[in-house]
Each structure stands twice: as structure tokens, then as C-alpha cells.
Amino acid sequence: MIFRTEVSPEKGLEGLLSHGTPVVLVGSCFTDNIGACMRDDLFDVIVNPFGPIYNPSSVRRAVSSIVDGIRISPGDLFPHEGRFHSHLFHSRYSGCDREAAAQAMTRQIHLAREALLHASSLIVTLGTTRVFRHRQQGMVVANCHRLPSSSFREETLSLDQCTDDLESLVSMVRTVNPDIHIIFT
């Protein structure tokens, strides 16, 4: 008896992920789990450089930040409950020192960019179409950082909005790495 499911790669996709080239993973907490397994198996991976993010708009914005190689300045961060946060990043990158937090976030973006330029694959894991839009700034946030719910307006992305975000993501990535394979889960 076989006590496992054997999965063979689709024809033409053998070697899509290899130990010889970096793989970038962006998205939900599933990405953290898969990335940890890949890291344990000695793959060269960059896993969730913004922390877990779930909706297509936030994932697109994160990938745009990677492609553009943006720098997070201390002025981009806001204080809340004794720490400095960014609405682009998960709280794992927040910190008590504004400068150090901004540097850590910028370092993650630049590591991800360097990997993306040479990556064989980008794996994107989505989790929801529900988004929270900051009332004052008007932007969809990747993380609310336990700010009062009155600071945000909850919305559900339409199919067209999701499609636009994901098509934009693919186009952006292809500008810096035209041969990359993009896998959505």
C-alpha cells in the first residue's frame, strides 16, 4: 500500500522550482508555512518580506514596492502603542526605534528585489478579497495594527479589481524578470 499522494510535475514544468535559483514568496500565512518548508529543504527563498498579507491590492502594492526598490523613511512610520508601524508591513517589522524599524523594512524590500531579479519563480498566495481602506489616507492597508476600527472602511474587492491588481502585478514583475514563473495559490 502507498500511504501518500504522489504528485508528478505537469509536462513542461519540471524543474520550475530548483535549488539553483532564488524563489520569492509573497502573501498569506500559507506562504510562511510553505516558505519554511522550502527553507528547511535548503531552497534559496525570500519569504513574505512584508509579513503575511492577504488581499490582491496589498499584495500588488508590496510587489510594486519590491520592483521599484522603494526606501522606507522614518517619516513613513506612525506611532501606536509604543511602536512604530507601516500600513505596508506586518507588525513583525514594527519596532520601538523608528529609524531601526524603517531600516529593517527597507532591508527586506532590497533583499526581495535582489532575489526577484534572479528568481526562477514568484509564488503568490492570496487569502481574501476583503480589504480595509484607511479613511484619512484613502489607501488599502495590508495591516491595521490594532488601530481603532473607525480609522478604516471595510470593502470587498470586485472580480474586476482583483483581476486588475493581479494583471498589474504580473506586468510589473515581468519588467524586471521577463523569464520568471509566477504561481498563484
Protein Blocks (a to p, Z undefined) as FASTA:
>chain_A
ZZbdcddddehigokacfkbccddeddfklmmmmmmmmmnopacdehklopafbfklmmm
mmmmmmnopacdfklpcceehiacdfkbcfklgcfblklmmmmmmmmmmmmmmmmmmpfb
dcdddfbfcdcddfklopacfbeglpafklpccddddfklmmmmmmmmmmmmmmmommbc
cddZZ
